[in-house]
């Protein structure tokens, strides 16, 4: 499905970008930080509801294209809405969803001929913006600069890695049979109205072989 979608929009291709275009989080010693305190600090900085404008670069098989998106995220109710345009301003799709369902409001018909693109997009939005805290019974593992939490998730295991001076989520990774299936990395946190937001996000789906690089342009809390 992904290969076919990319083939449709070859006219929008840009040069691929293999490196992460964001600054790594500076290492800060966490030797005096307890795992429970780390999660409390991060939870206090999470916004329940916000809207943002972003750019998304999709990379697959050495090719890439850019989209411009509007997102409305409601973590309290686990709701989201997304509208995506191509760089020429043509709307590609609009959809909304929650934890169990995704509703397609509009989508270019040619995209739907090649698979369920809205479901793929909605699933990635959930991975990136929801379930950012481990369960209360997650096992913690502490190093000098990071604290990781591991918990069962479906047929596999989920890892949450925190660090930095702001006690922020750095990575969220899903494993099956000791192999990573997909991972999300968060970069360049900023504080707005007492809440913390990553300016850059990279999702890699190792199983399907694609990568999303999300750059937040404007945010409204």
Secondary structure as UniProt FT lines:
FT   HELIX           2..8
FT   HELIX           10..12
FT   STRAND          13..14
FT   TURN            31..32
FT   HELIX           35..44
FT   STRAND          49..60
FT   TURN            61..62
FT   STRAND          63..74
FT   TURN            75..78
FT   STRAND          79..86
FT   TURN            87..88
FT   STRAND          91..97
FT   STRAND          102..107
FT   HELIX           109..112
FT   TURN            113..114
FT   HELIX           117..129
FT   TURN            136..137
FT   STRAND          139..142
FT   STRAND          146..153
FT   TURN            154..155
FT   STRAND          156..163
FT   TURN            164..167
FT   STRAND          168..176
FT   TURN            177..178
FT   STRAND          179..192
FT   TURN            193..194
FT   STRAND          195..205
FT   TURN            206..209
FT   STRAND          210..220
//
